[in-house]
Amino acid sequence: MSYLRATVAGMTGQAATVSVTIMDQSGAGRVAATITLDDVDSRITLRDLIRTRVRDEVARYNARPAGTGVFQGLVMPDGAAPVPGGFLMPKSRRIDWEQQADQALESFRRNGFFVLVADEQVTDLDAALELTADTDIRFIRLVQLVGG
């Protein structure tokens, strides 16, 4: 599961922006990674929050020399293999963030993970979220069982 704690960064007469820290965790509670997203709109849909997260994960990976190593993200890129701490890319290539975001949204639709906001499950990607300093959001990553 992923835990996001939002903190208000500022207001300019429009919607405030928020910084969120995400801790990815397995269903068993093992923390896999932590990521911070800055300048996220305080009013955002679940769909846009997922897309913002994925865009940031891909940008961090693509900023490395020739896009090498282990990709740490919400969903596995095409052609990658799961390894401890992420997904090993089989060859040096850049990841397309929009394609990766589409895969993440499809994974959500197929129940590959679910999201809790203030201990309530959000099932609608277009649900409006209002992030404040006290907002807790959890991404619960489900692992497919062999044969299931």
SEKOL-103926 format. One record per atom (N, C-alpha, C): residue in three letters; x, y, z. Coordinates in Angstrom, 3 decimals, padded with zeros to 6 digits. Layout:
BEGIN
   aa         u         v         w
  ALA         X         Y         Z
...
***
This chain:
BEGIN
   aa         u         v         w
  MET   000.833  -001.164   000.000
  MET   000.000   000.000   000.000
  MET   000.881   001.229   000.000
  SER   000.366   002.304  -000.515
  SER   001.092   003.554  -000.541
  SER   000.387   004.537   000.370
  TYR   001.143   005.261   001.127
  TYR   000.595   006.210   002.063
  TYR   001.049   007.596   001.634
  LEU   000.090   008.499   001.443
  LEU   000.406   009.865   001.069
  LEU  -000.048   010.766   002.196
  ARG   000.825   011.627   002.666
  ARG   000.427   012.635   003.632
  ARG   000.602   013.976   002.936
  ALA  -000.475   014.736   002.883
  ALA  -000.464   015.992   002.161
  ALA  -000.160   017.144   003.110
  THR   000.633   018.087   002.625
  THR   000.871   019.310   003.378
  THR   000.682   020.492   002.443
  VAL  -000.059   021.487   002.882
  VAL  -000.334   022.649   002.046
  VAL   000.945   023.449   001.857
  ALA   001.272   023.753   000.580
  ALA   002.496   024.482   000.266
  ALA   002.232   025.971   000.121
  GLY   001.043   026.378  -000.281
  GLY   000.773   027.800  -000.415
  GLY  -000.531   028.054  -001.140
  MET  -001.021   029.313  -001.050
  MET  -002.243   029.696  -001.740
  MET  -001.954   030.968  -002.509
  THR  -002.508   031.050  -003.733
  THR  -002.284   032.233  -004.559
  THR  -003.592   032.791  -005.092
  GLY  -004.722   032.562  -004.409
  GLY  -006.007   032.993  -004.912
  GLY  -006.671   031.879  -005.730
  GLN  -005.907   030.929  -006.173
  GLN  -006.447   029.756  -006.854
  GLN  -006.350   028.598  -005.878
  ALA  -006.565   027.392  -006.378
  ALA  -006.426   026.229  -005.506
  ALA  -004.991   026.157  -004.986
  ALA  -004.838   025.806  -003.734
  ALA  -003.507   025.661  -003.141
  ALA  -002.814   024.458  -003.754
  THR  -001.500   024.493  -003.698
  THR  -000.751   023.308  -004.096
  THR  -000.357   022.546  -002.841
  VAL  -000.084   021.269  -003.026
  VAL   000.159   020.363  -001.920
  VAL   001.401   019.546  -002.223
  SER   002.178   019.240  -001.199
  SER   003.276   018.280  -001.324
  SER   002.823   016.996  -000.664
  VAL   003.041   015.870  -001.346
  VAL   002.653   014.582  -000.789
  VAL   003.857   013.661  -000.772
  THR   003.971   012.900   000.298
  THR   005.008   011.883   000.405
  THR   004.322   010.536   000.299
  ILE   004.812   009.713  -000.614
  ILE   004.200   008.416  -000.887
  ILE   005.152   007.323  -000.424
  MET   004.642   006.428   000.397
  MET   005.404   005.241   000.770
  MET   004.695   004.049   000.148
  ASP   005.353   003.390  -000.821
  ASP   004.793   002.184  -001.408
  ASP   004.982   001.035  -000.450
  GLN   003.927   000.271  -000.271
  GLN   003.979  -000.878   000.614
  GLN   003.243  -002.041  -000.020
  SER   003.679  -003.229   000.329
  SER   002.978  -004.439  -000.091
  SER   001.752  -004.612   000.795
  GLY   000.897  -005.546   000.428
  GLY  -000.256  -005.847   001.258
  GLY   000.146  -006.324   002.640
  ALA   001.363  -006.881   002.748
  ALA   001.872  -007.343   004.034
  ALA   002.485  -006.213   004.863
  GLY   002.535  -004.995   004.287
  GLY   003.044  -003.853   005.026
  GLY   004.510  -003.531   004.813
  ARG   005.197  -004.276   003.944
  ARG   006.614  -004.019   003.665
  ARG   006.740  -002.738   002.826
  VAL   007.553  -001.789   003.292
  VAL   007.782  -000.549   002.558
  VAL   008.780  -000.823   001.438
  ALA   008.394  -000.507   000.207
  ALA   009.254  -000.748  -000.952
  ALA   009.995   000.517  -001.382
  ALA   009.348   001.680  -001.283
  ALA   009.965   002.927  -001.738
  ALA   009.195   004.111  -001.169
  THR   009.844   005.269  -001.184
  THR   009.211   006.516  -000.779
  THR   009.460   007.545  -001.859
  ILE   008.438   008.295  -002.197
  ILE   008.545   009.339  -003.217
  ILE   007.771   010.560  -002.746
  THR   008.280   011.753  -003.040
  THR   007.582   012.992  -002.712
  THR   007.206   013.704  -004.000
  LEU   005.946   014.101  -004.096
  LEU   005.456   014.883  -005.221
  LEU   005.195   016.297  -004.732
  ASP   005.755   017.277  -005.412
  ASP   005.557   018.679  -005.042
  ASP   004.573   019.351  -005.983
  ASP   003.943   020.407  -005.499
  ASP   003.061   021.260  -006.296
  ASP   001.904   020.516  -006.941
  VAL   001.288   019.621  -006.183
  VAL   000.091   018.926  -006.630
  VAL  -001.104   019.797  -006.253
  ASP  -002.061   019.963  -007.169
  ASP  -003.261   020.748  -006.845
  ASP  -003.962   020.146  -005.643
  SER  -004.435   020.992  -004.738
  SER  -005.119   020.495  -003.544
  SER  -006.485   019.913  -003.892
  ARG  -007.031   020.308  -005.018
  ARG  -008.275   019.723  -005.531
  ARG  -007.911   018.962  -006.794
  ILE  -008.042   017.651  -006.742
  ILE  -007.580   016.805  -007.835
  ILE  -008.440   015.543  -007.867
  THR  -008.630   014.995  -009.049
  THR  -009.339   013.726  -009.137
  THR  -008.362   012.592  -008.837
  LEU  -008.909   011.443  -008.493
  LEU  -008.059   010.283  -008.272
  LEU  -007.295   009.957  -009.546
  ARG  -007.943   010.051  -010.702
  ARG  -007.286   009.796  -011.991
  ARG  -006.055   010.687  -012.162
  ASP  -006.214   011.982  -011.885
  ASP  -005.098   012.916  -012.066
  ASP  -004.006   012.706  -011.030
  LEU  -004.377   012.286  -009.821
  LEU  -003.360   011.988  -008.810
  LEU  -002.512   010.793  -009.249
  ILE  -003.164   009.756  -009.765
  ILE  -002.422   008.591  -010.253
  ILE  -001.521   008.991  -011.418
  ARG  -002.051   009.775  -012.366
  ARG  -001.255   010.200  -013.527
  ARG  -000.072   011.072  -013.098
  THR  -000.289   011.952  -012.116
  THR   000.798   012.808  -011.626
  THR   001.889   011.963  -010.986
  ARG   001.489   010.997  -010.198
  ARG   002.453   010.106  -009.562
  ARG   003.275   009.362  -010.602
  VAL   002.608   008.772  -011.584
  VAL   003.299   007.991  -012.610
  VAL   004.218   008.887  -013.442
  ARG   003.767   010.081  -013.792
  ARG   004.599   011.011  -014.571
  ARG   005.889   011.322  -013.824
  ASP   005.796   011.528  -012.522
  ASP   006.981   011.822  -011.716
  ASP   007.914   010.606  -011.632
  GLU   007.357   009.421  -011.431
  GLU   008.174   008.204  -011.365
  GLU   008.937   007.987  -012.668
  VAL   008.254   008.163  -013.789
  VAL   008.887   007.967  -015.096
  VAL   009.945   009.037  -015.342
  ALA   009.663   010.285  -014.972
  ALA   010.643   011.359  -015.163
  ALA   011.916   011.078  -014.370
  ARG   011.772   010.582  -013.158
  ARG   012.950   010.251  -012.347
  ARG   013.764   009.135  -012.997
  TYR   013.079   008.119  -013.521
  TYR   013.778   007.011  -014.181
  TYR   014.462   007.492  -015.459
  ASN   013.735   008.252  -016.284
  ASN   014.285   008.710  -017.560
  ASN   015.429   009.708  -017.390
  ALA   015.533   010.351  -016.233
  ALA   016.610   011.313  -015.984
  ALA   017.950   010.615  -015.745
  ARG   017.910   009.319  -015.484
  ARG   019.158   008.561  -015.297
  ARG   019.847   008.366  -016.641
  PRO   021.149   008.110  -016.617
  PRO   021.872   007.887  -017.883
  PRO   021.252   006.753  -018.688
  ALA   020.771   007.058  -019.887
  ALA   020.207   006.092  -020.836
  ALA   019.067   005.273  -020.245
  GLY   018.409   005.771  -019.226
  GLY   017.274   005.071  -018.644
  GLY   017.586   003.650  -018.219
  THR   018.638   003.482  -017.456
  THR   019.077   002.136  -017.077
  THR   018.667   001.794  -015.654
  GLY   018.735   000.528  -015.325
  GLY   018.556   000.094  -013.954
  GLY   017.156  -000.363  -013.635
  VAL   016.785  -000.189  -012.375
  VAL   015.506  -000.648  -011.873
  VAL   014.530   000.517  -011.852
  PHE   013.366   000.306  -012.444
  PHE   012.286   001.293  -012.415
  PHE   011.472   001.059  -011.159
  GLN   011.322   002.102  -010.339
  GLN   010.516   002.024  -009.127
  GLN   009.226   002.766  -009.397
  GLY   008.156   001.999  -009.579
  GLY   006.897   002.633  -009.920
  GLY   005.701   001.809  -009.512
  LEU   004.532   002.365  -009.776
  LEU   003.276   001.751  -009.384
  LEU   002.979   000.488  -010.172
  VAL   003.280   000.496  -011.472
  VAL   003.025  -000.677  -012.310
  VAL   004.254  -001.008  -013.152
  MET   004.348  -002.261  -013.567
  MET   005.500  -002.753  -014.314
  MET   005.430  -002.309  -015.768
  PRO   006.508  -001.698  -016.285
  PRO   006.556  -001.332  -017.709
  PRO   006.598  -002.581  -018.590
  ASP   006.134  -002.441  -019.829
  ASP   006.198  -003.546  -020.786
  ASP   007.627  -004.047  -020.914
  GLY   007.792  -005.357  -020.879
  GLY   009.094  -005.974  -021.081
  GLY   009.979  -006.034  -019.848
  ALA   009.543  -005.450  -018.749
  ALA   010.348  -005.442  -017.521
  ALA   010.085  -006.711  -016.716
  ALA   010.948  -006.970  -015.755
  ALA   010.803  -008.132  -014.877
  ALA   010.802  -007.658  -013.426
  PRO   009.903  -008.213  -012.598
  PRO   009.884  -007.800  -011.189
  PRO   011.154  -008.258  -010.466
  VAL   011.721  -007.351  -009.689
  VAL   012.877  -007.632  -008.838
  VAL   012.628  -006.922  -007.510
  PRO   013.357  -007.300  -006.463
  PRO   013.191  -006.567  -005.201
  PRO   013.441  -005.070  -005.422
  GLY   012.507  -004.262  -005.003
  GLY   012.663  -002.818  -005.113
  GLY   012.159  -002.212  -006.415
  GLY   011.530  -003.010  -007.284
  GLY   011.001  -002.424  -008.507
  GLY   010.920  -003.395  -009.663
  PHE   011.225  -002.868  -010.863
  PHE   011.120  -003.642  -012.094
  PHE   012.389  -003.432  -012.917
  LEU   013.076  -004.525  -013.233
  LEU   014.306  -004.459  -014.003
  LEU   013.977  -004.321  -015.481
  MET   014.526  -003.291  -016.104
  MET   014.326  -003.066  -017.535
  MET   015.311  -003.946  -018.288
  PRO   014.855  -004.707  -019.299
  PRO   015.728  -005.656  -019.989
  PRO   016.784  -004.999  -020.861
  LYS   016.509  -003.784  -021.321
  LYS   017.483  -003.068  -022.137
  LYS   017.343  -001.577  -021.865
  SER   018.337  -000.855  -022.236
  SER   018.345   000.584  -022.022
  SER   017.307   001.239  -022.920
  ARG   016.295   001.841  -022.322
  ARG   015.281   002.573  -023.086
  ARG   014.554   003.548  -022.173
  ARG   013.995   004.541  -022.799
  ARG   013.182   005.500  -022.067
  ARG   011.766   004.947  -021.940
  ILE   011.088   005.330  -020.879
  ILE   009.705   004.910  -020.655
  ILE   008.796   006.074  -021.026
  ASP   007.708   005.788  -021.724
  ASP   006.699   006.784  -022.087
  ASP   005.738   006.934  -020.903
  TRP   005.701   008.118  -020.284
  TRP   004.914   008.286  -019.066
  TRP   003.428   008.139  -019.331
  GLU   002.951   008.581  -020.492
  GLU   001.519   008.495  -020.775
  GLU   001.078   007.035  -020.942
  GLN   001.901   006.234  -021.614
  GLN   001.605   004.811  -021.750
  GLN   001.619   004.151  -020.369
  GLN   002.584   004.513  -019.543
  GLN   002.690   003.953  -018.194
  GLN   001.492   004.378  -017.347
  ALA   001.059   005.630  -017.490
  ALA  -000.114   006.108  -016.741
  ALA  -001.368   005.362  -017.185
  ASP  -001.504   005.126  -018.483
  ASP  -002.653   004.361  -018.980
  ASP  -002.646   002.953  -018.385
  GLN  -001.468   002.340  -018.277
  GLN  -001.365   001.009  -017.673
  GLN  -001.755   001.051  -016.196
  ALA  -001.359   002.100  -015.508
  ALA  -001.708   002.232  -014.087
  ALA  -003.217   002.383  -013.919
  LEU  -003.840   003.191  -014.765
  LEU  -005.294   003.373  -014.678
  LEU  -006.023   002.070  -015.000
  GLU  -005.531   001.329  -015.983
  GLU  -006.126   000.039  -016.320
  GLU  -005.937  -000.946  -015.168
  SER  -004.787  -000.912  -014.525
  SER  -004.547  -001.775  -013.370
  SER  -005.533  -001.453  -012.251
  PHE  -005.811  -000.176  -012.034
  PHE  -006.796   000.225  -011.027
  PHE  -008.167  -000.333  -011.393
  ARG  -008.555  -000.202  -012.668
  ARG  -009.852  -000.705  -013.121
  ARG  -009.974  -002.222  -012.933
  ARG  -008.859  -002.944  -013.098
  ARG  -008.849  -004.406  -012.960
  ARG  -008.586  -004.842  -011.516
  ASN  -008.581  -003.908  -010.582
  ASN  -008.345  -004.192  -009.159
  ASN  -006.922  -004.662  -008.886
  GLY  -005.952  -004.183  -009.667
  GLY  -004.550  -004.472  -009.393
  GLY  -004.068  -003.731  -008.156
  PHE  -004.732  -002.646  -007.853
  PHE  -004.510  -001.911  -006.604
  PHE  -005.773  -001.128  -006.316
  PHE  -005.947  -000.733  -005.075
  PHE  -007.066   000.147  -004.747
  PHE  -006.572   001.269  -003.860
  VAL  -007.416   002.273  -003.694
  VAL  -007.016   003.493  -002.995
  VAL  -007.999   003.782  -001.869
  LEU  -007.445   004.068  -000.704
  LEU  -008.241   004.518   000.435
  LEU  -007.921   005.978   000.705
  VAL  -008.950   006.772   000.911
  VAL  -008.783   008.172   001.311
  VAL  -009.522   008.335   002.628
  ALA  -008.798   008.731   003.648
  ALA  -009.372   008.873   004.993
  ALA  -010.110   007.592   005.381
  ASP  -009.468   006.462   005.144
  ASP  -009.984   005.136   005.498
  ASP  -011.232   004.717   004.728
  GLU  -011.564   005.412   003.635
  GLU  -012.686   005.026   002.780
  GLU  -012.164   004.715   001.392
  GLN  -012.626   003.587   000.822
  GLN  -012.168   003.192  -000.504
  GLN  -012.762   004.118  -001.560
  VAL  -011.900   004.596  -002.471
  VAL  -012.331   005.410  -003.607
  VAL  -012.378   004.481  -004.812
  THR  -013.559   004.302  -005.379
  THR  -013.723   003.369  -006.490
  THR  -013.869   004.074  -007.828
  ASP  -014.077   005.387  -007.811
  ASP  -014.309   006.172  -009.024
  ASP  -013.070   006.997  -009.340
  LEU  -012.487   006.756  -010.521
  LEU  -011.298   007.516  -010.928
  LEU  -011.580   009.009  -011.035
  ASP  -012.830   009.379  -011.273
  ASP  -013.177   010.792  -011.408
  ASP  -013.652   011.415  -010.105
  ALA  -013.511   010.692  -009.004
  ALA  -013.866   011.239  -007.697
  ALA  -012.949   012.414  -007.374
  ALA  -013.554   013.507  -006.920
  ALA  -012.787   014.700  -006.560
  ALA  -012.212   014.534  -005.165
  LEU  -010.911   014.741  -005.057
  LEU  -010.217   014.676  -003.771
  LEU  -009.833   016.088  -003.371
  GLU  -009.997   016.411  -002.113
  GLU  -009.536   017.684  -001.580
  GLU  -008.454   017.378  -000.566
  LEU  -007.218   017.627  -000.956
  LEU  -006.072   017.310  -000.108
  LEU  -005.799   018.449   000.856
  THR  -005.640   018.101   002.113
  THR  -005.265   019.063   003.145
  THR  -004.063   018.513   003.893
  ALA  -003.622   019.254   004.877
  ALA  -002.467   018.815   005.665
  ALA  -002.739   017.493   006.388
  ASP  -004.013   017.148   006.579
  ASP  -004.361   015.927   007.315
  ASP  -004.804   014.772   006.417
  THR  -004.735   014.939   005.113
  THR  -005.232   013.900   004.208
  THR  -004.310   012.686   004.212
  ASP  -004.898   011.518   004.446
  ASP  -004.187   010.250   004.330
  ASP  -004.783   009.504   003.145
  ILE  -003.906   009.098   002.226
  ILE  -004.324   008.315   001.060
  ILE  -003.438   007.094   001.018
  ARG  -004.040   005.943   000.819
  ARG  -003.282   004.691   000.775
  ARG  -003.545   003.981  -000.547
  PHE  -002.460   003.632  -001.232
  PHE  -002.536   002.791  -002.423
  PHE  -002.241   001.375  -001.946
  ILE  -003.185   000.490  -002.067
  ILE  -003.023  -000.888  -001.629
  ILE  -002.742  -001.716  -002.886
  ARG  -001.517  -002.185  -003.015
  ARG  -001.111  -002.978  -004.180
  ARG  -001.422  -004.438  -003.940
  LEU  -002.196  -005.009  -004.830
  LEU  -002.563  -006.416  -004.699
  LEU  -001.633  -007.264  -005.553
  VAL  -001.248  -008.400  -005.019
  VAL  -000.339  -009.307  -005.719
  VAL  -001.141  -010.503  -006.200
  GLN  -001.047  -010.777  -007.513
  GLN  -001.745  -011.934  -008.054
  GLN  -001.124  -013.212  -007.525
  LEU  -001.967  -014.130  -007.136
  LEU  -001.510  -015.420  -006.676
  LEU  -001.238  -016.320  -007.874
  VAL  -000.280  -017.198  -007.768
  VAL   000.005  -018.147  -008.834
  VAL  -001.230  -019.001  -009.054
  GLY  -001.637  -019.099  -010.317
  GLY  -002.829  -019.872  -010.654
  GLY  -004.120  -019.113  -010.474
  GLY  -004.032  -017.844  -009.980
  GLY  -005.245  -017.081  -009.725
  GLY  -005.367  -015.985  -010.660
***
